[in-house]
């Protein structure tokens, strides 16, 4: 419905546009993916398989030399690889990931871009790249799909409450808040968030500033009672030789308003903040391309003297072997920080560290179809707290993904 309203408004605006250069397009990308993974260590050894489908439609309107509109509808099965938002129970999930109106203006050595609507988060360098036809890998980088064991709608009683979770699965805190089942949160979701963003570039410098109605770790609708204005900024510098270095950061409230009755006296849900800081770099030359990110996240928890934090990083390299073939490798790591509750109990890390290594071989069947074969190894370090001991775990998997692109509707005037 939101997409239809936006499209209808912009079609009417076309009638009054003075510029002759306008049009409409709606490219479509359909993907099918399957995985077979074997787990060793932990409670038991097992082999699991799963498969799913995904389709994205990206309607856009060009309204002359400066104005445009863009939207992205994401349709996926609940078990699709590689990205899912924990808690989705429907067999098919449909989301309006992006829908915004934009204005762009080019100058002699600079450019200006303003967007308003439902936007991808300006934190990090990956969210805008999440297109199966454009990414060399099957999975997103580890920090963009591994959820942390925090519930923004419940309060953790103490350190034991925080540690007694099935990481990557359901999460239940016991000191108040929502009574419905829930899952952990991603530090930065790849789904959209309402806001306004301005991008300015001058020669080799680029910058961006985004104001949103909620945290990228817990996006809210414009009708939600849990909205809280916050900001995200970023920028970078492009060197000669194909190298760019940049940074990004966000800061603001992330809890749901439903946790308010469980908070300490004279405290509001907006008093607790989530923060993220990251540095990123990209490089390309001839047949080689490389990029990487390092990120740090911190989440304020009510009643904790030292709230949980996490560091995450990845580096990936791609080599074009021929016009139809390429090979790519990525190494990712997540390292949780320590935590200390209000009773003085502390732990050096609140969950086990994880590292993942991926190798992907890609083959362009034709100019519209891309076949990817991936191999992935993941390892979780052993860790313990008091009498609880978690042994090291390992997972070895093989994945296949077939991506088909369609031009869809395309008309210029």
N, C-alpha and C positions, 0 to 999 in steps of 0.2 A: 504494500500500500504506500509506504514512504517513497519507494522508487517511482511509482506511478504519479504521485503528486509532484515530485521534483521534475519528472520528465514533462508532465503537462504544463507546468509553469514555464519551463525553458522553451518548449515548443511555441508557446505564445510570445515569449520574448523574441524569438527568431523573426516574427513578423514585423517587429519594429527595429530590428538591427539595421544599421545603415551600411555596415560592411557587407560586401557580396560574398565573402569567403566564409561559408559555414556548411555544416553537414552533420551526419549522424553515423555512428558505427557501433557494433556490438560483437566484438570477437569472443569466441567460445573456446575453452580448453577443457577437454575431457580426459581423465586419467583413471587407470585401473592399476592397483598395486596388490602384491601378495608377499607374505613373509613366512619363513620357517625358522624358528629360533629354538636353541637348546640351552637349558640352564643347568649349571653345576654348582654345588655348594649350597649353603643355606639349609632350609628344612628338607628339601628333596630335590632330586634331579628330574627334569621333565623336558618334553619337547612340545612346542605349541606352534600352531599355524593360524594365520588369519588373512583375510583379504577384504578389500573394499573398493569403492569407486568415489570419484570426486568430479564435479563439474563447476567451472566458474564462467560467469557471463559478465562482461564489462561494458555496459552501454555508456556511451559518451556523446556529447554534443559540442560542436565547434560553433561559436557564435561570433564570428568575425575575427579580427586580428588580436583581440585581447581577452574576450570572455569565453569561458568554456565550462562544461559540467562533466563530471566523471562519477561513475558508480561501479561497484563490484559486488555481485551476488555469488555467494559461496554455498554450494550444495554438496553434501557429503554423507556417506554412510557412517554410522557411529563408530565403526571399527576401521575406518580408513587410515592408512599410513600416509604420512608420518605425523599428522598433527590432529589432536582432538582436545576439546576443552572438557576436563573431567567433570562429571555430573550430568552430561547429556545422555538421556535415556532413550530418546527417539531413534528409530531405525534409520531414518533419514533426517538430517538436520539442515535447515536452510537459514542462512544469515545474510543480512545486508551488511557486508563488511565495510564498505565505504560508499559514501554518497555526498558529494560536495560541489559547490560552485567555486570557480577559480577565476582569477584575473592575473594576467601576465603582461609585463612591459619590459621591452629590451631597450637599453641605452648603448652608448658608444662602447664603454668598457664594463658595463654592469647590467644586471637584470633584477627584476622584482616579480615575485609570485606570492599571491595571497589566496588562501583557501579557507572556506567556511562550510561546516557540515560535519558529517561523520568521517573521521580521518584515521589513517594508520598512525600509530604512535611515532613521534619524532625521536624517540630514544633508540639508539643503536643504528646499525647500518643494514640489518636484515629485513625488517618488516615489509618494506616496499618491494623486496625482491621475491617474496613468496609466491612464485608462479612456477608451476611444474614444468612449463615449456622453456623457462629461462634459467632455472637453477640447474647446476650440474649434478646435484645430489638428490637423493630420494628423501632423506630426513632433513628437517631444519637443524641448525646447530643446537647442541645439547641444552644450553640455558633457555632456549625458546620453547621447549616442549616438556621439560622435566619439572613437574609441579613441586612446590615446597609445602610442608605439612602445616600450613597456617590457614585458619578459618577466619575471615574478616567479620563473620556474623556470630561468633561465639568467643567466650573468654577462656583462656587456659588458666587453670587453678595454680599450677606450679610447674616445675621442671618435669616431674613425672608425667603430668598431663601432656606436655609437649612431646616427650619421648615415646609415649605409649601409642604410637600411630603406625598405621600401615602406609609407609611412604609410597607415594604414587597412587594410592587408593583412597578409601574413605577416611575421613578425619572427624574425630569427635572430642570436643572439649566439654568440661563438666561444670563450669562456674557461671553459667547463664548465657543467654542469647537465643538464637534460633533453635527450635526443637526438631527441625527437619534434617535428614541426612545431608552431608556435604563433603566436598573434596578440597584438596589443597589448591593453592593459587599459583599461577605462573607469575614470575617477576614482571614480565612484560608480555601481554597477550598480542597475538597477531591479528585479532579481530579489531574492528574500528572503535573509536571513542569520539563523542561529540566535542567539537572545539573549533578554534580558529588558529591558523598557522600563517606565518610570514617567512618567506625565504628571500634572502638578499645575497647576491654574488657580485664581487668586484674583482676583476682580473683573476688572480689565482685563489682568492679567498671566498669561501662560501659560509653562510650562517643561516640558522633557522631558529625560530621561537614559536612555541605552541602553548596556548592556554586551553585547558580542557575542563570539563565539568566533574571529572573524577580521575582516579588513579589508573594508569595503564595496567596495574596489577589487579584492579577490580572495577572495570568499566561499568557505568550506570547510564540508564536512559534519562532523557530530559524530564521525565515524570517521576523519577525516583526521589525518595526522601533521604537518600544517602549521598546526594551530590555534594561536592566540595571543590571549589575552584583551586586549580594548581597549575604549575608551569613545567614545561620541558624545553630545554635549549640544547643547541649543538652547533657545530661548525667544523671547518677544516681548511687545510691549505694543500694545493696541488703543486708538487714540485715538477721540475723538468725530468723527463725520463719515464713518465707513467706512474709516479708514486704520489699517493695522497694520504695524509694523516689527519685524523679528526677526533673529536670528543663529543659526548652528549651526557646530559644529566636530567633527572626529574626529582621532584620533591612535593609532597602533599599528603593529606589524609587518605586513608585507604579502608578504614573500618566501615561496616554497615551500621545504620542507625539502630537496627534491632538489638545491638549489643549494649545500648545506652543504660538500661536498668542494671546491668551487671558491672558497670564501671565504678571506680572509687568515687567517693563524694566530691562534688564540685568539678567533676571531669566530664567532658563531652567526647563523642566519638571522633570529632574533628581534631582533638588534641593529640591524637596518635598518628604519626606520619610514616610513610614509606619513602625511602630515598634510593636513588640509583645513580651511579657514575660509571662511565665507560670511555675507553679510548679504542679507536679502530683505525685500520690502515688497509689500503688497497694498492695493488701494483699490477701492471700488465705490460708485457713487451713481447712482440711477435706472437709465438704460439703459446707463451706462458702467461699465467695469471695467478695471483695469490692475494689472499685477504685474511684478516684476523681481527678478533675483538677480545678485550679484557673488560670484565664488568664487576662491580661491587654493589651489593644490595643490603639494605638495613631496614628492618621492620620493627617499629615500636610495639611492644606487647604490654597491656595493662598489668601492673603488679610485678614486672620484671625489672631488676636492677640493671642487668645487662641483657638487652634484647638480641634476638638472633640476627646474624648477618651471614652473607655468603659471597664468595668469589667464584667467578666462572670465566672461562677463556676457551677460545678455539682458534685454530689456524687451518687454512685449507689451500690446496694448490691444484691447479688444473693445467693440463697439457693437451693441446690439440694435436692429434696424431695425423689426421688427414681431414679433408673437408667433411667426412662423414663420421669419423671416430674421434673420441677423446677419452682421457683417463683422468681421474681426480681422486685426491686423498685428503681426508680431514681428521684432525685429532682434537678432541674436546675434553675438558675437565671441569668438575664442580667440586669446590672445597668449602664445606660449611664452617662457620665460625663458632665461637663459644657462646654460652648463655648462662645467666644466673638469675634465679627467681627471688622473690621478696623474702623468702625464708633463709636465704644464704646458700642454698644448694647451687652448685655450679658444675659445668661440664665443658671440656675443651672444644668439643664439636657436637652439635645437636643431632647430627645424623651421619651416616657413612659417606665418605667421599666416593665420587664416581668418575671414571674416565671411559671414553669411547673413541674407538678408531674405526674409520670407514674408508673403504675403497670402492669406487664406482667406475664402471666402464660403460660409455654411452655410444649408441649407434643411431645415426639419423637414417631411418628407412627411406624416407623421402623428405621433402621440404616441410611436410605437415606432421610427420610422425617421428617420435623419439622413443627409443627403447633403452632403458637403463637396467643394468644388473649390478647389485651392490652386495658387499660383504661387510659385516659389522661385528666388532668385538667390544663388549662392555664389561667392565670390572668394578666391583664395589669392595672397598677396603673393609677389613675386620675392625670392629670397634666394640666397646663395652661401657656399661654404666652400672656401678654397684654389682649386683649379682646377675645382671642381664648381659649376655655375650652374643654378639652377632658375628658369625663367621664370614669370611670373605666369600663373595659370590661372583660368578662369571656367566656371561651369555654370549653365544656365538650364533649369528644369524645370517641368512641369505635372503635377498629381496629382489623382486622384479617390479618394474613400473613401465607401463606403456602410456605415452602421452600423445594425444591427437589434438591438433589445433584447427579451428575452423574460422574462416573470415567472418561468417555471420552476416548481419545486415551492415552494409556500407554504402553510403550515398553522400556525394559532395555537391554543393551548389555554388 
